Amino acid sequence: MTDPSQTLAFDQTRLDKVRALREKGVDLYPPTFDRKNTIADIRTKFAEITHEKSDESISTAGRLYIIRNHGKTIFADLGDENGKIQLYIRKADLGDEAFDFFNQFIERGDFVGVTGHVFRTKLGEITIWVDKLTLLSKAVCSLPEKFHGLTDVEKRYRQRYVDLIVNEESRQGFRSRSRIISSIRRFLNDRDFLEFETPILQPIYGGANARPFTTFHNCLGQKLFLRIAPELYLKRLVVGGFERVFEIARNFRNEDIDTHHNPEFTMVEIYWAYHDVYDMMDLTEDFLATLAEEVHGSHEIKFEETTISFKKPLRRLTMEDAVKEYAGIDIFAHSVEELRALAVQNKFKESDKPKSQREFLVYFFENMVEEKLIQPTFIYDYPVENSPLAKRHRTKEGFTERFELFIYGMEMANGFSELNDPLDQKERFEAQDRKRLLGDLEAQMIDYDYINALGYGMPPTGGVGIGIDRLVMLLTGNNSIKEVILFPSMKSMQAEGEEAAGKESPAAEPAPEN
């Protein structure tokens, strides 16, 4: 068993300094600091600064990253959210007491506030000539010199705060994620979609085939589920009269963790009355092309060694044609027994589960086609057996009006002409529930209230859900979902009972060289 206190990285030398400072009556964690300038502001405003100190005084703050002591002068790097700047600290300017205080008690990782003037060193570095320095927050954990690479990858995810402190590329990735989500909202708002929030704790889970997380509400005295999708609640809003709705939703699925899956993930779900599956494919194309243009300035992006193009129109294939093209199998030219033998011959798992040609169509698609879909490709016309919320196909018996979008072998979007026939929906839910009762942990429950909502009438509606985490992976060039989720799900190492683990004018002397 791991003692949670053993996970603390407090440095004893730093703790000793904290104790000594408190004995001196020094306020180690003052409540505020009058920061008049950010580092980005300073760099912009003084971009043309010369070797002479600016007449204007500045005041800024941030974390110390590097400290280089040269006796009676110190150079240091100060960083805030958007960049770093060099500090030039002289004993002659601060005075003996303040300079000695810095030398004795200020360390890499501490937050400080500084006031001073700006100049450019002989080496061309924009630098703050410090007149006054204030300790704002004493760090009792030492920053690592390096915090990247395979040997530290798990620690980077567990201690994302350290990763963000020392890895600018990590911070930039999450800045991009935030801007991508803002772009998604802007795209939909510009098209008159309304954003809503739906319940995360639900008495009936639905909207996808997935195993849920369960909890218990003491006051209500009932079991509840963390939502696996917001779909059924958003479509209730369409029933209620809202014609264009969306939610950027945090969902929870009790599933495996790998480079493409995290149990807690984010998606955007969009529903549009009086539209169908083909309209939603068009909307998804516009959505992706707009995001690629905003993030990269182009409809083409580089992912690993591949150029991915979002130029419209994206390729569209029926699932049947995709299996013919990529797997070389004409599903409906073979019997169920022949298809099963082919699955066994290829050593695919669970070859006994499919019971029909349509079920084998999905089976061979998942085993032989998905990973080959590198360029954005819409796969449409899905069998009714695995599409319990999609409208039956208008011309193909046994199929539904559903698509999924695949990019670089990853499912990125899932859209339908939404099923709005309450009797058909009741039958589909009942079929799903029979599977659930027979042990299918991912089958859906019967949501009678949702069926009742459909009974009041839902207009023809198109819907699509798009995975934001995977989309951010593509747009930021990351091949693991853990790189784009700030705090990915990982086995706990610290829960109790859990297994481990006198000032001179700058004009009178040459500018410093650093």
N, C-alpha and C positions, 0 to 999 in steps of 0.2 A: 504494500500500500504506500502511496506517495503522500507525504505531509505537504499540504498546499503551501506552507511557508517556505518550503525548500525550492519552490519555483521562483522566488524573488531573487533578483539579480543585484541587490543592494551591494555597493562597494564599501568595505569597512573604512578605507581611508577617507572617502567622501563623507561617511557618517560621522567620523571624528571631526571633520571640518564643520559639519552642521552643528555639532555639539559646541565646538569652540566659538562659532559665530553667535549662537544663541546665548552663550555665557557673556559675550560682549554686548548683548542687546541689539544685535543687527536683525532687522526685519528681512528674513530670507524670501518671503513670498508676499510682497506688497500687493495691494488689491488692484492697482491700476498704474498706467504710465501714459503720459501725454505724447503719443506717437503722432507727430505732425506729417511725417513723410514715410511712404513705403520705399523699399529698395528699388522697385521698378520706377516709382516716381522720380527718385534721385537720379537713376541712370538716364532717364529720359530728359529731365530738366537740365542736367549738367553734361549732356553728351559732348558738348564742345568745350568743356573746361580745360584750362591750361595747367601748367605746373604751379601757378599761384593759387593760394587759398581763395575760395569764394567769399565775397562780402556777406552773402546771406548765410545765416546759420540754419542748420537742419536738425531734426530730432527723429530718430528711428529706433527700432528695436527688433530683436530676433534671437536666434540660437547661434552660439559660437561653434564653429565646425573645426577650424584649424587655428592653433596658436603657435606663433614662431617668436621666441624670445631672443632678443639681441642685446641683452644687458639693460641699458637705459631706454631702449625702445622695444616695442612689441608690435608685430604685425599679426592680425587675426582676420579670419573670414567670418562674416556675420550673414546669416541666412534667414529669410522669411518665406512665406508661401510661394512667392513668385521669383525668387532669385537670391544671389549672394553678392556681397560687396566687401571690399577689403577695408579693414580698420588700421589706422596708424596711431599708436598710443605712445606718448613720451612721458617720461618721468618729470621733465621740465614743465609740462602742461598740466598734468594731473596733480602734481605735488607728491612729496615723498610718501605720505600716509596712504593716499588713494592708490598710488602705483604699487606700493608694497602689498596693499590689500588685494589688488588684482593678482599679483604674482603668487601670493600665498593661498588664496581661496577661490579664485575664478578658474574654471576648467572647461574643457571641451564638453559641449552638451548643455551648458548653463544658458539661461536666457538673460540677456542684458539689454538695457536701454542706453543709448548714447546720444549726446549732442555734440555738435562740432561744425566744421566747414568742409567743403569738398574741394579736392584738387586731383591732379593727375601725376602719378609718379613718373620717373625717368623711363620706366619700362612700359609706360602707356596705360597703367591700370587706374581706373577711376577709384578714388579712395576717400574715406572720411578721416579727416584729421580731428581726433577726438579731444574735446575740451572737458567732458564730464561723462562718467560711466556709472550706471546704477545696476546692481544685481536685482533681477526680477523674479527668478525662479532657480533654485539650486537643484541640479540633477544629482540624485544619489546612485544612479546606475550609469556605468561607463558605456559610451557609445563604442560599438565595434569599429575596427578600422575598415573592414569589408563585411558586407552582409548580402552577398549574392553568390550565385553558382549552385551547382547540384548539392554540394555538401550541406548548404544552409537552407535548402528550399523549403523544408518542412517548418523550420523556425521562422522563415519569412512569412509563411501563412499564419502560424500561431501568434506571432508577435508583429502583426502588420504595422503597428505604430512605429516599430524600429525600422522596418523596411521603408516606410514612407519618409522617415527622418533622413536616412542615408542614401536612398536610391532615387535620384531625380527621375529616372525612366519609369519607376513605379508610380510616382506622384503624377507624372504626365499622363500615364495610362488611365488613371482614375479621374483626372481632369477631363480627359476625352470622354469617358463614360458619362460623366455628369452632363457634358455638352450634348452628347448623343441623345440622352433622355429629354433634354430641353428641346432638341430639334424634333423629336417624335411628337411632343406636345404641340409644338408650333405647327407642324405639318397637319395635324388633325384639327387643331383650333382654327387654322386658316380655311378648313373645309367644313366648318360649322358643326363639328362633332363636339359633344359635351362630355366632360370627364366626370365620372361618378366613383364613389367608394362602396364596395359591397362587403358583406360579412366575411371575416377570416375564420371565426368560430362558427361552424355550421352543424345543425342536427342531422342533416343528410348530406353526404359528400357526393359530388357529381361534376359533370362537365368534361370528364376525361376518364380513360381507363388507367387507374393507378392505385397503388396501395396507400391508404391514408395514415396520418398520425392521429392518434386518439388522445383525448383528455377527458376530464370530468369536472363539471361545474357544480360546486357544492351547494350553492343556493337553489339552483334549479333542480338539483338531484338527478342529473342526466348526463349521459355520455355525449360528448361533442367531438367533432372532427376539425382539424385544420384543413382549410380549403385546398383542394387539388387544382381548382380552376374557378374563375369568377363567372363562367359562362351562363349558368342557369339563372343567376340573379340579374345579370345584364339583360338577358332576354325577357325577364319579367318587366324590365323597364320599357322594352319595346312594346310589350303587351299594354303597358300603362300609357303609351302615347309618345314616348321619346323616340325619334326616328333615327338619330345618329348618336351613338353612345360609345364610350371607350373607358377602359380602366388600365392604368399601369399597375399591375397586381403582383404582390409577393405571394407565391404559391409554395405548397409544401407537399412533397411526395416521398413516401417511405421506401426509397429505392436505393440502388447501388450508387457508390461514389466513384467516378472515374474522370477522365480528362474532359468529357462532354456533359457530365451529370453532377448536379449538387442537389441534395434533398430540399434545400431552400433556394428558390430561384425567382427571377423576375420575367414577366412577359407583359405584352400589351395585347388586350383583346378588344376587337372593334366589331360593332354590329350596325348595319345600314339597311333600313327598311326599304322595300320595293326594289331591292337589288338581289343578284344571285351569285353563284360560285364564280362565274366568269367575270363579273364586275369586281369581285374581291381579288381575283388574280390581277386585274388591271390596276386596282388600288395598291396592291402589294408591290407591283413593278414600279409604280410612281414613288411609293414610299422608299424603296431601296435605292432607286436612282437619285432621289433627292438627298438622302443621307450620305451616300458615297460622294456626291458633289460637295456637300457642306463640309465633310470631314477631310476629304482628299483633293478637292478641287477638280475631280474627274470621275467619270463613270467606271473607270478601271482602277482596281486596287491590287497591291501585291500581297499575297498571303503565302508565307514560306517561299518557295521558288516558283509559285504559279501566279500568273496574272488572271484575276477574276474580273469579268466584265458584267456590269449591271446595265449595259446599254439595252434599251427596249427595242423589240420585244424579247423577253426571255423565252427559252425553249419550253415547249409544252408537249408532254407525252402521256398517253393513257398508261396505266399500270401494266395492262396486257402487252402493249407494244414495247414498253421498257424491258419487260422480262424477255420478250423475243429478241430485242436488240442486244442487250447486255449479257443475258444468260443463255441465249440460243435455244430457249424452250418455248414451244407453242402450247401453253397450258391446256387449252380446250381441245387440243388434238390428242390428248392422252387421258387414259382412265385414272381414277384415284389410285388404284393399285400400282400402275406404272409410275405415277408421280412419287408415290411413297418409296418405291424401289430406287428411283433416281436420287431421292433424298438420302437414303441409306448408303447408296454408292458414293455420294459426296461426303459422307460422314458428318452430316448435319445433325445437330441435337434436336431432341423432341420430335422426331419425324412421325411419331404415332399420334400427335395432337391434331393435325389437320384432318377433317372428315369429308371435305368436298373439294371440287376443282377450284372454287373461288377462294377457299381457305388456303389451298396450296399456292394460289397466285400470290397472296400476301406473303406466305412462307418463303417462296423462292425470291420474291422481290427483296425481302429483308436480308436474306442470306447471300444473295448473289449480285444484287444491283445497287443497293443504297451507297456502298462505299465507292462505287465507280462514278457517281454523279458529282463531278468536280465543278463544272460551270453551273450557274443557277438554272435549275430545271424544275418546272412544275410537273408533278405526277398527279394525274386526276383519274376519275372513275374508279372509286374504291368499292369493294364488295360491301353489301349491307351488313354482313356478319360482324365486321369490326368498325362499323360507323353508326353507332346507335343514336346519334343526334343529328345526322345529315338526312336531308330530303331524298326520297327515292328518285332514281334517275328518270328523267322524262321519257327516254326511249330504250334504255338497256335494262332488261329485267334482271333483278338480283344485284343491281349496283346502285350506288348513291352519287349525288352531285357533291363530291368532296375532292379537295386537292391537298397535297403537301408540297412544300418547296424544299428542295435539297441543294446545298452548296457545300462543296468540298467534303462530301459524304455525310454531312450533318443535316438533320431535319431542322429547318429554320422557321417554317410557318405551316399552319394547318387551318384550312378554310372550308366552309360549306355553303351550299344553299341550305338554310336552316330548316329542320323539320318543324312544321307548324300544324301538323295534323295530330290532335290530342289522342285519338284512338290508336293511331299507328305508334305514337310515342309511348303510350301505355304498354302496347304489346312488346315493343323493343326493350323497355325497362324490365318487363317481366322476364324476357329471355335473358337479359343480363343478370337479373337477380337469381335465376336458376343456376347460372354458371357460378355466381358468388357462393351460393349455398352448397355447391358441389366442390368448393375449395379454390376457385379462381380468385386470388387475392386482389386482382386488379379490376374485376368486373364491377359495374356500377350498381348502386342501390336504386330502389324505386322512390322517386321523389313525387309523391302524390300531389303536393301543393303546386309543383311546377306543372304537372299535367293539368291540374285545375286552372292554372293561369292560362295555359294554351286553350282551355275550354272557353275562355272569354274572347278568344280570337287574337292571333298574332299575324300581322301582314307578311307577305313574302319578304324574306330577310336574308341578306348575305352576312356572313361572319368570318373573321379570321383572327387567329392568335399567332403572335410572332415572338419568338424567344429573344429577349433582350440580351441576356448574357452571351449567348452564342453569336449574336449579331455584333456585340462589342468585341468579341474574340476576333472576328473577321476584320472589322474596321480598324482594330489596333494591332493586328499582326501577332496575336497570342494564340498558341496551340493548346492551352489548358484553361479550362473554365475557372480554375483557382486563381489565375492571374488577373481575372477581371471582376471577381467578387471580393470585396474588401475583407470579409471575415468568413471564409469558406468553412463548411462543416468538417470537423475533425474529431477524432476520439479524444475525450478529455484526459488531461494528464494531471489535473489538480483537484478534481472533485473528491470529496471525502468518500472513502470506500471504493474508489475506482483504481484500477490497476495503472501503473505508470508505463510518469517519469519527469612760475615766472615765464611768460610766453614769448617765444621768438617769432619774428615775422618770417614767413616762408620766402619772402622776396630777398631776405638777407642770406639765404643759404640754398644750396641745390636741393631739388626735390628728392625724397627718398627713392631708392631704386626699385623696390619690390613692386 
